[in-house]
Structures are given as structure tokens and as C-alpha cells.
Amino acid sequence: MSSPTPRYPLHRLTGQFLEPTREASYRQEIAPRVRLESSLALCVAALVFGMFAISDYHYLEPGLALTLLLAMRLVVTLSCLVLALAIGPLARLISMSPATPKPPKSTAA
């Protein structure tokens, strides 16, 4: 049984379209979904990483070690959430804002 001939030729190693214009069009088409899914994955990672603070509090005695660990968890969790906001909803707002028009070039002779 032979493999079906692809409708559009793909690179054998990377799976990218061989036509640069088709690859650029494909990437532009999937960019919003990739941003949304990446943002969601970062939010889930922040939630899971932050939830481990509960077990840290339960298993460690109050002191410097617990304080430093909770501070580290807080920094990582907030960093993930800020990054998720930057690539998700905030990036969508920026891309939807009208572009500033460029001034016309003067053709002085």
C-alpha cells in the first residue's frame, strides 16, 4: 500500500510547505489559535505550579526555607500569568488596533 500523494508538496524533514507563500499563509492563519492555546497552557501551568504551595506549607515548618520557596512560587506563577496575558488577550488587542499611517515620502526634484 503506497502513501497518498500530498496535495501540496511538503518538506520531508520539517513538514513545512515547500512554497514559501503557502507556508506564510498557513502560519498567519494558525497564529491566533497558537496564541490562544499557548496562553491557556501557561495559565494551567501557573495554576498547577501555584497549587504546590499548599503542600509546601503543609510539609515545611514556617521559616526562611518556606518563605523563600513561596516567594519563588509566587514569582514563577505571576511570570506565567503575565506572559499568558501578553501573548493572549493583550496581543489580540494590539493586533486589532489600527496601524498608524506612515507619512508620504516627499519627492523633491
Contacts in CASP RR format, 6 or more apart in sequence:
PFRMAT RR
TARGET T0000
AUTHOR 0000-0000-0000
METHOD contacts of the structure
MODEL  1
MSSPTPRYPLHRLTGQFLEPTREASYRQEIAPRVRLESSLALCVAALVFG
MFAISDYHYLEPGLALTLLLAMRLVVTLSCLVLALAIGPLARLISMSPAT
PKPPKSTAA
8 17 0 8 1.000
8 18 0 8 1.000
8 19 0 8 1.000
8 22 0 8 1.000
9 17 0 8 1.000
9 18 0 8 1.000
9 19 0 8 1.000
10 16 0 8 1.000
10 17 0 8 1.000
10 18 0 8 1.000
11 17 0 8 1.000
11 18 0 8 1.000
16 23 0 8 1.000
17 23 0 8 1.000
17 26 0 8 1.000
32 92 0 8 1.000
35 87 0 8 1.000
35 88 0 8 1.000
35 91 0 8 1.000
35 92 0 8 1.000
36 88 0 8 1.000
38 84 0 8 1.000
38 87 0 8 1.000
38 88 0 8 1.000
39 84 0 8 1.000
39 85 0 8 1.000
39 87 0 8 1.000
39 88 0 8 1.000
39 89 0 8 1.000
40 84 0 8 1.000
42 80 0 8 1.000
42 81 0 8 1.000
42 83 0 8 1.000
42 84 0 8 1.000
42 87 0 8 1.000
43 80 0 8 1.000
43 81 0 8 1.000
43 84 0 8 1.000
45 80 0 8 1.000
46 76 0 8 1.000
46 77 0 8 1.000
46 78 0 8 1.000
46 80 0 8 1.000
46 81 0 8 1.000
46 84 0 8 1.000
49 73 0 8 1.000
49 76 0 8 1.000
49 77 0 8 1.000
49 80 0 8 1.000
50 73 0 8 1.000
50 76 0 8 1.000
50 77 0 8 1.000
52 73 0 8 1.000
53 69 0 8 1.000
53 70 0 8 1.000
53 73 0 8 1.000
53 74 0 8 1.000
56 66 0 8 1.000
56 69 0 8 1.000
56 70 0 8 1.000
56 73 0 8 1.000
57 66 0 8 1.000
57 70 0 8 1.000
60 66 0 8 1.000
60 69 0 8 1.000
END
